[in-house]
Amino acid sequence: MDYKELANLIFPNIKDSSYYEEKYPERNLKEGAMVVRFAPSPTGFVHIGGIFTSVICSKVAKQTDGIFMLRIEDTDQKREVENGVNGIIGALKKFNLDPDEGMIDENTSKGEYGPYKQSQRKEIYQAFAKKLIEEKKAYPCFCKQEDLDDMRTKQENAKLRPGYYGEWATCRNLGLDEIERRIKNGEEYIIRFKSPGNPEKKIKHHDVIKGNIDFPENDQDIVIIKSDGLPTYHFAHVVDDHLMRTTHVIRGDEWLSSLPVHIQMFQALGFKLPKYAHIAPIMKEENGAKRKLSKRKDPEAAVEFYSKEGIPSDAAKEYLLNIANSNFEQWRRQNKTASINEFELSINKMSVSGALFDMVKLLDISKSVISRYTKEQVYDMAYTWAEEYDEDLTKLLEEDKEYSLKVLGIERGNEKPRKDIAKWSDLKDNIEYMYDNRFLNSNVEYEYQNINNKEEVKKIIKEYIENKFDISDDKQTWFNKMKDIAEKFGYAREVKEYKQNPDNYKGHVGDVSTVIRIALTGRANTPDMYEIMQVLGKDSVIARLNKAIDN
């Protein structure tokens, strides 16, 4: 028996690897186009770090006229969770990240370089494992788990590196006759890669993010095909990224230590090495120290957190770009209304160390993003969110859509729009007071700030109702009337007058207008009061002012 015959014994009826080389030719893309992939395992909820990677992949693919793929790495089927693939696809959809190729539901994909689910590519991996066996670069290993456990114990006792290498690689030099006999006897085996590495030597590599790095060569004979015929991650990703013609492998830097193995396998298979970009993890500050954002400890690590809170995907993506490239913030200041698609992301400008997750910053960005939406966009997005998470808000928005649109349009579309909504879960509290059937029937607590004498408050409100209120007033006329009331009751017409001579006045026009604001809304901090009154209308304004007097 020779090695070609051994390969055929192990992998009968498996096509030659050249078949797949022809089936998946080089892509016909312009020079510089980047082919990238998000390649998660369906083993649990999607981490925000996965969305971070996808945002980067999607961005660089679009700006280079390249391809962004979704590949599902499901070879570890023991850890796979129910609906794991649909969970990944759903998470990308929530962030409006639509891959050009890849899985579109549990069993369906789009694109010419599939299947995009590793469990459906078994024969492809076996073709390349067969090639390695033929070339004496891989071999069957018959070691049982107890053999490996015993080996590790001996290595630890001798204070040696654990693993399957050198003299510890006991199946590496088995004769062909013995291998044939054991296979035909039905012994279970796996396929290992025969490493040519020497840990005394270094490999030098340039990572797009990390820069120049070096590692000891790998000398471990890693498993490439498991006993169930499926590949390990290490082998599958090398074959996939070659055949899918991936130009850049963008992934978390927890894979950095595996790079020597991956480079070695690309070389052994005769494949062109893609460029690697290892992303630093998103960090969290805790007790003065930094740690990785944790699925177990941090609710914001899960994609579902953003959905439940109602943080728009646009805002989350903008925040992730903000931590991806430090120049994004300046770009946004200079391009206040531009789409993030116009921002040019540079992978080589990404942080080598992990960026800190900052919820305050995220919500601040979200306020800015929502402030740029039209009232129709706010209504549609908030309504969609409420249908899933807040039945009461759904009812509120449904009661009178046209009125709700007027409410949501207050101070919207201005040069400096109001930034008071950070997430859809804030919305009800921000607008509920605008609905008479709720406000007029509620027990409003009127906290009148600087003017808090009840009789004085009632006098000011009555004066406004009886002598000044006219819903048809323009804004300047309306404010001049506020000044008239202020003057009548001993308050300065202008704030600066009060500041110059505070002893001459009880307060200023702002204190008087605050009385009217609180009487109308029950709140001291609201959007523009004139706009509020125009939306409420004459009857509502009078009813609310009378309610305040009677309180």
C-alpha positions as CSV (number, residue, x, y, z in Angstrom):
1,M,0.0,0.0,0.0
2,D,1.2,3.5,-0.8
3,Y,-0.1,6.9,0.5
4,K,-2.5,7.4,-2.4
5,E,-4.0,4.0,-1.7
6,L,-4.3,4.9,2.0
7,A,-6.1,8.1,1.1
8,N,-8.5,6.2,-1.0
9,L,-9.1,3.6,1.8
10,I,-9.9,6.4,4.2
11,F,-11.9,8.6,1.8
12,P,-13.4,6.3,-0.9
13,N,-15.6,8.0,-3.5
14,I,-14.4,11.5,-2.6
15,K,-13.7,13.8,-5.5
16,D,-10.2,15.1,-6.1
17,S,-9.5,18.5,-4.6
18,S,-8.9,19.9,-8.1
19,Y,-12.7,19.5,-8.7
20,Y,-13.4,22.1,-6.1
21,E,-10.6,24.4,-7.3
22,E,-12.4,24.5,-10.6
23,K,-15.9,24.8,-9.1
24,Y,-14.9,27.8,-7.0
25,P,-12.7,29.9,-9.3
26,E,-11.1,33.2,-8.4
27,R,-13.8,36.0,-8.1
28,N,-14.2,38.5,-10.9
29,L,-13.9,41.6,-8.8
30,K,-12.1,44.9,-9.3
31,E,-8.6,45.3,-7.9
32,G,-8.7,46.1,-4.2
33,A,-12.2,44.6,-3.6
34,M,-12.3,42.9,-0.2
35,V,-14.0,39.6,0.3
36,V,-14.7,39.1,4.0
37,R,-16.9,36.9,6.2
38,F,-18.6,36.8,9.5
39,A,-18.3,33.2,10.6
40,P,-20.1,32.5,13.9
41,S,-20.9,29.2,15.5
42,P,-24.6,28.6,16.4
43,T,-23.8,27.8,20.0
44,G,-25.6,30.6,21.9
45,F,-26.8,34.2,21.7
46,V,-25.0,36.6,19.4
47,H,-22.5,38.8,21.3
48,I,-22.3,42.5,20.5
49,G,-18.6,41.7,19.5
50,G,-20.0,39.6,16.7
51,I,-22.1,42.6,15.5
52,F,-18.9,44.7,15.8
53,T,-17.1,42.4,13.5
54,S,-20.0,42.3,11.1
55,V,-20.3,46.1,11.0
56,I,-16.6,46.2,10.0
57,C,-16.9,43.4,7.5
58,S,-20.0,44.9,5.9
59,K,-18.4,48.4,5.8
60,V,-15.1,47.4,4.1
61,A,-16.9,45.2,1.6
62,K,-19.3,48.0,0.6
63,Q,-16.6,50.7,0.3
64,T,-14.4,48.5,-1.9
65,D,-17.2,47.0,-4.0
66,G,-16.3,43.6,-2.5
67,I,-18.3,40.8,-0.9
68,F,-19.6,40.3,2.7
69,M,-20.5,36.7,3.5
70,L,-22.3,35.0,6.4
71,R,-20.8,31.5,6.9
72,I,-22.1,29.3,9.7
73,E,-19.3,27.2,11.4
74,D,-21.4,24.4,12.9
75,T,-18.9,21.5,13.0
76,D,-19.1,21.4,16.8
77,Q,-22.6,20.0,16.8
78,K,-22.6,19.0,20.4
79,R,-22.7,22.6,21.5
80,E,-25.2,23.8,18.8
81,V,-28.4,25.3,20.2
82,E,-31.8,25.1,18.8
83,N,-32.6,27.8,16.2
84,G,-29.0,29.0,16.6
85,V,-28.6,29.8,12.9
86,N,-31.9,31.7,12.7
87,G,-30.8,33.6,15.8
88,I,-27.6,34.7,14.1
89,I,-29.5,35.7,10.9
90,G,-32.1,37.5,12.9
91,A,-29.5,39.5,14.9
92,L,-27.9,40.7,11.6
93,K,-31.3,41.7,10.3
94,K,-32.0,43.7,13.4
95,F,-28.8,45.7,12.7
96,N,-29.6,46.0,9.0
97,L,-26.5,44.0,8.1
98,D,-27.4,42.1,5.0
99,P,-24.7,39.8,3.7
100,D,-24.1,39.6,0.0
101,E,-23.7,35.9,0.2
102,G,-24.4,33.2,2.8
103,M,-27.2,31.7,4.9
104,I,-30.5,33.5,4.7
105,D,-32.4,31.0,7.0
106,E,-31.7,27.7,8.7
107,N,-31.3,25.8,5.4
108,T,-31.2,28.3,2.6
109,S,-28.4,30.4,1.3
110,K,-27.6,32.8,-1.6
111,G,-24.3,33.0,-3.5
112,E,-22.2,30.9,-5.9
113,Y,-19.5,29.8,-3.3
114,G,-21.7,27.7,-1.0
115,P,-22.7,25.7,0.8
116,Y,-22.2,28.4,3.5
117,K,-22.9,26.0,6.4
118,Q,-19.9,23.9,7.3
119,S,-21.9,20.8,8.1
120,Q,-23.0,20.7,4.5
121,R,-19.4,20.9,3.2
122,K,-18.2,17.6,4.6
123,E,-17.0,16.1,1.3
124,I,-15.1,19.3,0.4
125,Y,-13.0,19.1,3.6
126,Q,-12.5,15.4,3.1
127,A,-11.2,16.0,-0.4
128,F,-8.4,18.3,0.9
129,A,-7.7,16.0,3.9
130,K,-7.3,13.2,1.3
131,K,-4.8,15.4,-0.6
132,L,-2.8,16.0,2.6
133,I,-2.7,12.2,3.3
134,E,-1.6,11.5,-0.3
135,E,1.2,14.0,0.2
136,K,2.3,12.5,3.6
137,K,1.2,15.7,5.4
138,A,-1.6,14.1,7.4
139,Y,-2.2,10.7,8.9
140,P,-4.8,8.7,10.9
141,C,-4.5,8.7,14.7
142,F,-5.9,5.8,16.7
143,C,-5.3,7.2,20.2
144,K,-8.2,6.9,22.5
145,Q,-9.2,9.7,24.9
146,E,-7.7,7.8,27.9
147,D,-4.4,7.6,25.9
148,L,-4.4,11.3,25.4
149,D,-5.3,12.0,29.1
150,D,-2.5,9.7,30.2
151,M,-0.1,11.5,27.9
152,R,-1.1,14.9,29.3
153,T,-0.5,13.7,32.9
154,K,3.0,12.5,32.0
155,Q,3.8,15.8,30.3
156,E,2.5,17.9,33.2
157,N,4.5,15.7,35.7
158,A,7.6,16.2,33.6
159,K,6.8,20.0,33.3
160,L,6.7,19.7,29.5
161,R,4.4,21.4,27.0
162,P,1.1,19.5,26.7
163,G,0.1,18.3,23.3
164,Y,0.5,15.8,20.5
165,Y,3.9,16.6,19.0
166,G,7.4,15.1,18.5
167,E,8.0,11.8,20.4
168,W,4.5,12.2,22.0
169,A,2.9,11.9,18.5
170,T,2.7,8.1,18.8
171,C,0.6,7.5,15.6
172,R,2.7,9.8,13.5
173,N,5.2,7.1,12.3
174,L,2.9,4.1,12.1
175,G,3.7,1.9,9.1
176,L,1.2,1.7,6.2
177,D,0.5,-2.0,6.8
178,E,-0.4,-1.4,10.5
179,I,-2.6,1.6,9.5
180,E,-4.4,-0.6,6.9
181,R,-4.8,-3.4,9.4
182,R,-6.3,-1.2,12.1
183,I,-8.6,0.6,9.8
184,K,-9.9,-2.7,8.3
185,N,-10.3,-4.0,11.9
186,G,-12.8,-1.2,12.4
187,E,-10.7,0.8,14.9
188,E,-12.0,4.4,15.4
189,Y,-9.6,7.1,14.2
190,I,-9.2,10.8,13.5
191,I,-7.0,12.6,11.0
192,R,-4.1,14.7,12.2
193,F,-2.1,17.3,10.3
194,K,1.6,16.3,10.3
195,S,3.2,19.6,11.4
196,P,6.6,20.4,9.9
197,G,7.2,23.1,12.5
198,N,10.0,23.7,15.0
199,P,9.1,25.8,18.1
200,E,12.7,26.9,18.3
201,K,12.1,28.9,15.1
202,K,9.9,32.0,14.7
203,I,7.4,32.9,12.0
204,K,7.0,36.6,11.3
205,H,3.6,37.9,10.2
206,H,2.1,41.3,9.5
207,D,-1.4,41.7,10.9
208,V,-3.5,44.5,9.4
209,I,-4.5,45.7,12.9
210,K,-1.7,44.4,15.2
211,G,1.2,45.2,12.9
212,N,4.3,43.1,12.8
213,I,4.2,40.1,15.1
214,D,6.1,36.9,15.5
215,F,5.4,33.5,17.1
216,P,7.2,30.3,17.6
217,E,6.4,27.8,14.8
218,N,3.7,25.3,15.5
219,D,4.8,21.7,16.1
220,Q,1.5,20.3,17.3
221,D,-0.1,17.6,15.1
222,I,-3.6,19.1,15.4
223,V,-6.8,17.2,14.5
224,I,-8.2,18.2,11.2
225,I,-10.9,15.6,10.7
226,K,-12.8,14.2,13.7
227,S,-14.2,10.7,14.1
228,D,-17.6,11.8,12.7
229,G,-15.9,12.9,9.5
230,L,-16.4,16.6,10.1
231,P,-13.5,19.0,10.3
232,T,-12.2,21.0,13.2
233,Y,-12.4,24.8,13.1
234,H,-8.7,25.1,12.2
235,F,-8.9,23.0,9.0
236,A,-12.4,24.1,7.9
237,H,-11.7,27.8,8.0
238,V,-8.5,27.3,5.9
239,V,-10.3,25.3,3.2
240,D,-13.4,27.6,3.3
241,D,-11.4,30.9,3.2
242,H,-9.4,29.6,0.2
243,L,-12.3,28.2,-1.8
244,M,-14.6,31.2,-1.0
245,R,-11.7,33.4,-2.1
246,T,-11.6,35.4,1.2
247,T,-9.1,38.3,0.9
248,H,-9.2,39.4,4.6
249,V,-9.9,37.3,7.6
250,I,-11.4,39.8,10.1
251,R,-11.9,38.1,13.5
252,G,-11.5,38.5,17.3
253,D,-8.0,38.5,18.6
254,E,-8.7,35.4,20.7
255,W,-7.7,33.6,17.5
256,L,-4.3,35.3,17.3
257,S,-2.5,32.4,19.1
258,S,-3.9,30.0,16.4
259,L,-2.3,31.9,13.6
260,P,0.9,29.8,13.4
261,V,-1.3,26.7,12.9
262,H,-3.4,28.4,10.2
263,I,-0.4,29.8,8.3
264,Q,1.2,26.4,8.4
265,M,-1.9,24.7,6.9
266,F,-2.3,27.3,4.2
267,Q,1.3,26.6,3.2
268,A,0.9,22.9,3.4
269,L,-2.2,23.0,1.1
270,G,-0.4,25.4,-1.3
271,F,-3.0,28.1,-0.8
272,K,-2.4,31.8,-1.0
273,L,-2.6,33.3,2.5
274,P,-5.3,35.9,3.1
275,K,-4.6,39.0,5.1
276,Y,-5.5,38.7,8.8
277,A,-7.0,41.5,10.9
278,H,-7.4,40.6,14.6
279,I,-9.9,42.8,16.4
280,A,-9.3,43.7,20.0
281,P,-12.3,42.8,22.2
282,I,-14.8,45.4,23.5
283,M,-13.8,46.0,27.2
284,K,-15.7,46.9,30.3
285,E,-14.2,48.9,33.2
286,E,-14.8,47.3,36.7
287,N,-13.3,48.4,40.0
288,G,-10.6,50.4,38.1
289,A,-9.6,47.4,35.9
290,K,-10.5,46.4,32.4
291,R,-12.1,43.1,31.4
292,K,-13.8,41.7,28.3
293,L,-17.5,42.5,27.9
294,S,-19.0,39.3,29.3
295,K,-22.0,37.3,28.2
296,R,-22.5,36.2,31.8
297,K,-22.1,39.5,33.6
298,D,-23.1,42.3,31.1
299,P,-26.6,42.5,29.7
300,E,-25.3,44.9,27.0
301,A,-23.1,42.0,25.6
302,A,-26.2,40.4,24.1
303,V,-27.8,41.7,20.9
304,E,-31.2,41.2,22.5
305,F,-30.4,43.9,25.0
306,Y,-30.5,46.6,22.2
307,S,-33.8,45.3,20.9
308,K,-35.5,45.3,24.3
309,E,-34.2,48.7,25.1
310,G,-35.2,50.0,21.7
311,I,-31.8,51.4,20.8
312,P,-32.0,51.9,17.0
313,S,-29.7,49.8,15.0
314,D,-28.4,52.9,13.3
315,A,-27.3,54.3,16.6
316,A,-25.6,51.1,17.7
317,K,-23.8,50.8,14.4
318,E,-22.7,54.5,14.7
319,Y,-21.4,53.8,18.2
320,L,-19.5,50.7,17.0
321,L,-17.9,52.8,14.2
322,N,-17.0,55.4,16.8
323,I,-15.0,52.8,18.7
324,A,-13.6,51.2,15.5
325,N,-12.0,54.3,14.2
326,S,-11.0,57.3,16.4
327,N,-11.5,59.7,13.5
328,F,-15.2,58.8,13.2
329,E,-16.2,61.3,15.9
330,Q,-14.6,64.2,14.1
331,W,-16.1,63.1,10.8
332,R,-19.5,63.1,12.4
333,R,-19.1,66.6,13.7
334,Q,-18.2,67.8,10.2
335,N,-20.9,65.8,8.6
336,K,-23.9,66.1,11.0
337,T,-26.6,64.7,8.6
338,A,-24.5,62.4,6.4
339,S,-25.1,58.7,6.2
340,I,-22.5,56.5,7.9
341,N,-22.1,54.9,4.5
342,E,-20.1,58.0,3.5
343,F,-17.5,57.4,6.3
344,E,-14.4,55.6,5.1
345,L,-13.4,53.0,7.6
346,S,-9.7,52.1,7.8
347,I,-9.0,48.7,9.4
348,N,-5.4,49.6,10.0
349,K,-6.5,52.5,12.2
350,M,-8.4,50.2,14.6
351,S,-7.2,50.1,18.2
352,V,-4.6,47.4,19.1
353,S,-6.0,47.3,22.6
354,G,-9.7,46.9,23.3
355,A,-12.0,49.9,23.4
356,L,-14.1,50.5,26.5
357,F,-17.8,50.1,26.2
358,D,-19.5,53.3,27.3
359,M,-23.2,53.2,27.7
360,V,-23.5,57.0,28.3
361,K,-21.7,57.6,25.0
362,L,-23.9,55.1,23.2
363,L,-27.1,56.7,24.5
364,D,-25.7,60.2,23.6
365,I,-25.1,59.0,20.0
366,S,-28.5,57.4,20.0
367,K,-30.1,60.7,20.9
368,S,-28.4,62.4,18.0
369,V,-29.4,59.7,15.6
370,I,-33.0,59.8,16.6
371,S,-33.0,63.6,16.5
372,R,-32.2,63.3,12.8
373,Y,-35.2,61.1,12.0
374,T,-38.4,62.5,10.5
375,K,-41.5,62.2,12.6
376,E,-42.8,59.5,10.3
377,Q,-39.6,57.5,10.9
378,V,-39.9,57.9,14.6
379,Y,-43.5,56.8,14.5
380,D,-42.8,53.7,12.4
381,M,-39.8,52.6,14.3
382,A,-41.3,53.2,17.7
383,Y,-44.5,51.5,16.7
384,T,-42.6,48.4,15.4
385,W,-40.7,48.2,18.7
386,A,-43.8,48.7,20.8
387,E,-45.7,45.9,19.1
388,E,-43.1,43.5,20.5
389,Y,-42.2,45.1,23.8
390,D,-44.8,47.7,25.0
391,E,-48.5,47.1,24.4
392,D,-49.5,50.4,26.1
393,L,-47.3,52.5,23.8
394,T,-48.8,50.7,20.8
395,K,-52.3,51.8,22.0
396,L,-51.1,55.3,22.6
397,L,-49.7,55.6,19.1
398,E,-52.7,54.0,17.5
399,E,-55.4,56.1,19.2
400,D,-54.9,59.0,16.7
401,K,-52.0,58.5,14.3
402,E,-52.2,62.0,12.8
403,Y,-52.1,63.5,16.3
404,S,-49.2,61.3,17.3
405,L,-47.2,62.4,14.2
406,K,-47.8,66.1,15.3
407,V,-46.5,65.2,18.8
408,L,-43.4,63.5,17.4
409,G,-42.9,66.4,15.0
410,I,-42.4,69.0,17.8
411,E,-38.9,70.5,17.5
412,R,-38.0,68.0,14.7
413,G,-36.5,69.1,11.4
414,N,-34.9,72.2,13.0
415,E,-31.3,73.1,12.5
416,K,-30.8,72.1,16.2
417,P,-33.4,69.4,16.9
418,R,-34.2,68.5,20.4
419,K,-32.3,65.4,21.7
420,D,-34.5,64.0,24.4
421,I,-35.1,60.4,23.2
422,A,-32.3,58.0,23.5
423,K,-34.3,54.8,22.9
424,W,-37.8,53.7,22.1
425,S,-38.3,52.5,25.7
426,D,-38.0,56.2,26.7
427,L,-40.6,57.4,24.3
428,K,-43.8,56.8,26.2
429,D,-42.6,58.8,29.2
430,N,-41.5,61.6,26.9
431,I,-44.8,62.0,25.1
432,E,-47.6,60.6,27.3
433,Y,-48.4,64.0,28.8
434,M,-49.4,65.2,25.4
435,Y,-52.5,63.0,25.3
436,D,-55.6,64.5,27.0
437,N,-57.3,61.2,27.9
438,R,-54.2,60.4,30.0
439,F,-53.1,63.8,31.3
440,L,-56.5,65.2,32.2
441,N,-57.5,62.0,34.0
442,S,-54.2,61.7,36.0
443,N,-53.2,63.0,39.4
444,V,-50.6,65.5,38.2
445,E,-48.0,66.6,40.7
446,Y,-47.4,70.3,39.9
447,E,-43.9,71.3,41.1
448,Y,-43.8,74.9,40.2
449,Q,-40.0,75.6,40.7
450,N,-39.2,79.3,41.5
451,I,-42.7,80.6,41.8
452,N,-44.3,78.2,44.2
453,N,-46.8,80.3,46.1
454,K,-50.2,78.7,45.2
455,E,-52.1,81.9,45.1
456,E,-49.5,83.6,42.9
457,V,-49.5,80.6,40.6
458,K,-53.3,80.7,40.2
459,K,-53.2,84.5,39.5
460,I,-50.6,84.1,36.7
461,I,-52.6,81.2,35.1
462,K,-55.9,83.1,35.4
463,E,-54.3,86.2,33.9
464,Y,-53.1,84.2,31.0
465,I,-56.4,82.5,30.3
466,E,-58.6,85.6,30.7
467,N,-56.5,88.3,29.1
468,K,-53.6,86.9,27.1
469,F,-54.3,83.5,25.6
470,D,-55.0,83.3,21.9
471,I,-54.1,80.1,20.1
472,S,-53.7,82.0,16.8
473,D,-50.8,84.2,18.1
474,D,-47.5,83.8,16.4
475,K,-44.5,82.8,18.5
476,Q,-43.2,86.4,19.1
477,T,-46.6,87.7,20.0
478,W,-47.1,84.8,22.4
479,F,-43.8,85.5,24.1
480,N,-44.5,89.2,24.4
481,K,-47.7,88.4,26.2
482,M,-45.6,86.3,28.6
483,K,-43.5,89.3,29.2
484,D,-46.6,91.4,29.9
485,I,-47.7,89.0,32.6
486,A,-44.3,89.0,34.1
487,E,-44.2,92.8,34.3
488,K,-47.7,92.9,35.8
489,F,-46.8,90.6,38.7
490,G,-43.4,92.2,39.4
491,Y,-41.1,90.0,37.4
492,A,-38.5,91.2,34.9
493,R,-39.5,91.2,31.2
494,E,-36.0,90.0,30.3
495,V,-33.7,87.6,32.1
496,K,-30.7,89.9,31.8
497,E,-32.7,92.7,33.5
498,Y,-33.2,90.5,36.4
499,K,-29.6,89.5,36.6
500,Q,-28.5,93.1,36.5
501,N,-30.9,94.2,39.3
502,P,-32.1,91.1,41.1
503,D,-33.4,93.1,44.1
504,N,-35.8,95.0,41.9
505,Y,-37.8,91.9,40.8
506,K,-39.4,88.8,42.2
507,G,-37.9,86.8,39.3
508,H,-38.0,87.0,35.5
509,V,-40.1,86.1,32.5
510,G,-38.6,82.5,32.4
511,D,-40.1,81.8,35.9
512,V,-43.5,83.0,34.7
513,S,-43.4,80.9,31.5
514,T,-42.3,77.9,33.6
515,V,-45.6,78.2,35.6
516,I,-47.5,78.0,32.3
517,R,-45.3,75.1,31.1
518,I,-45.9,73.1,34.3
519,A,-49.6,73.8,34.3
520,L,-49.9,72.5,30.7
521,T,-47.6,69.5,31.0
522,G,-46.9,68.7,34.6
523,R,-43.2,69.0,33.7
524,A,-40.5,71.7,34.0
525,N,-38.4,70.3,31.1
526,T,-40.2,69.9,27.8
527,P,-39.7,70.7,24.2
528,D,-40.7,74.2,23.0
529,M,-43.8,75.3,24.8
530,Y,-45.3,77.3,21.9
531,E,-45.0,74.3,19.6
532,I,-46.6,72.1,22.4
533,M,-49.6,74.5,22.6
534,Q,-50.1,74.5,18.8
535,V,-50.3,70.7,18.8
536,L,-52.6,70.6,21.9
537,G,-55.0,73.2,20.5
538,K,-57.2,75.8,22.2
539,D,-59.6,73.5,24.0
540,S,-56.9,71.3,25.4
541,V,-54.8,74.3,26.6
542,I,-57.7,75.8,28.5
543,A,-58.8,72.5,30.0
544,R,-55.2,71.9,31.3
545,L,-54.8,75.4,32.7
546,N,-58.2,75.1,34.5
547,K,-57.1,71.7,35.9
548,A,-54.0,73.3,37.3
549,I,-56.0,76.1,38.9
550,D,-58.4,73.6,40.5
551,N,-55.5,71.4,41.8
